[in-house]
Amino acid sequence: MGAVTYPNKDVEQFIRQHLVPVQFNVAEQPQAMEQFNSTWTPTLIVQDADGREHRRSQGYLDAQRFLGEMVLAWLKEAIDRGDFTAARDRVPEVLERTKGDPEREPEAQYWAAVVGYKASGDAQNLVQGWNRLLEQFPQSEWAKRAEFIKA
């Protein structure tokens, strides 16, 4: 990823704006694998300043999929700390950066509906968002997590 993904200008900009990157050379620091409960490289772990993990990904990611993972982590960080105003503000960028990604777009829609509900208290935001998810990505793991909404 160091040769292709990280040098991408959009990746560099997103990291600079939203993250504090830390990279370990596991050949030189093999204890990092155990410390971070990782058995494969590359492993991306997004934590907050208190060390709480918000997302983990293992294996190579091109720039688009990397950005999808990072925006989802950025959104989940706000959700996990209960800041649904910040999460609501992040949703448009998350939806835009995951658009067309069959793995990450359904997840983005799932969490966007959760944020819409939590930010407003209106359950219709959740129902409408998850129904869109069910229509657009009926076979996705995220649609399966939301399919009870039809009942």
VEXGU-707250 format. One record per residue (C-alpha): x negated, y negated, z negated. Coordinates in steps of 0.02 Angstrom, whole numbers, padded with zeros to 5 digits, always signed. Example, Ala and Ser with C-alpha at 12.3 -4.5 7.8 and 13.67 -1.06 7.14 Angstrom:
// VEXGU-707250
-00615+00225-00390
-00684+00053-00357
//
This chain:
// VEXGU-707250
+00000+00000+00000
-00149-00112-00028
-00189-00117+00157
-00013-00140+00225
+00119-00185+00095
+00035-00305-00026
-00042-00419+00108
+00131-00449+00183
+00171-00635+00162
+00347-00604+00096
+00281-00477-00030
+00144-00596-00086
+00269-00738-00106
+00394-00634-00205
+00259-00567-00321
+00189-00742-00348
+00363-00813-00388
+00435-00675-00496
+00306-00551-00560
+00140-00534-00649
+00055-00391-00557
-00061-00271-00646
-00149-00135-00549
-00249+00012-00615
-00378+00112-00519
-00333+00283-00586
-00496+00358-00523
-00586+00238-00641
-00450+00234-00775
-00365+00405-00774
-00288+00373-00945
-00171+00247-00861
-00075+00391-00783
-00035+00464-00953
-00008+00295-01035
+00127+00252-00907
+00197+00429-00892
+00153+00443-00710
+00104+00597-00612
+00089+00520-00439
+00022+00366-00356
+00069+00239-00312
+00185+00215-00458
+00270+00046-00473
+00337+00003-00645
+00426-00160-00679
+00426-00209-00861
+00470-00368-00952
+00353-00463-01068
+00406-00350-01213
+00360-00192-01117
+00538-00136-01081
+00546-00044-00916
+00677-00102-00791
+00629-00002-00637
+00509+00133-00580
+00465+00194-00406
+00340+00324-00350
+00265+00346-00178
+00219+00232-00035
+00337+00090+00010
+00324-00021+00163
+00351-00208+00137
+00540-00205+00163
+00571-00059+00045
+00447-00132-00081
+00542-00297-00082
+00705-00201-00101
+00636-00113-00255
+00570-00275-00327
+00731-00374-00305
+00829-00232-00384
+00707-00234-00530
+00726-00423-00542
+00915-00404-00546
+00911-00261-00672
+00798-00362-00787
+00932-00497-00800
+01070-00366-00822
+00973-00271-00954
+00949-00426-01059
+01132-00474-01040
+01101-00634-00942
+01242-00616-00816
+01229-00798-00761
+01050-00768-00704
+01101-00601-00631
+01243-00683-00533
+01119-00811-00464
+01004-00670-00408
+01137-00566-00320
+01133-00657-00151
+00946-00631-00130
+00961-00450-00186
+01099-00415-00061
+01003-00504+00078
+00838-00414+00046
+00919-00242+00034
+01032-00262+00186
+01009-00119+00308
+00912-00012+00183
+01016+00147+00164
+00939+00187-00005
+00940+00016-00088
+01088-00076-00011
+01219+00036-00093
+01133+00015-00261
+01128-00174-00236
+01315-00175-00201
+01349-00068-00354
+01254-00187-00470
+01325-00342-00384
+01500-00282-00428
+01447-00250-00608
+01373-00425-00618
+01530-00502-00543
+01634-00417-00677
+01517-00453-00822
+01491-00636-00772
+01677-00671-00752
+01764-00545-00865
+01880-00510-00718
+01890-00322-00685
+01952-00358-00508
+01774-00409-00463
+01716-00235-00511
+01860-00146-00423
+01841-00246-00262
+01652-00229-00259
+01654-00044-00290
+01792-00018-00162
+01682-00107-00033
+01540+00008-00084
+01652+00161-00063
+01706+00102+00110
+01532+00057+00174
+01427+00194+00093
+01545+00336+00047
+01408+00469+00043
+01284+00369-00061
+01238+00415-00238
+01300+00243-00293
+01471+00269-00214
+01484+00435-00305
+01449+00343-00468
+01591+00222-00430
+01718+00339-00352
+01819+00355-00512
+01876+00176-00480
+02001+00245-00353
+02091+00344-00489
//
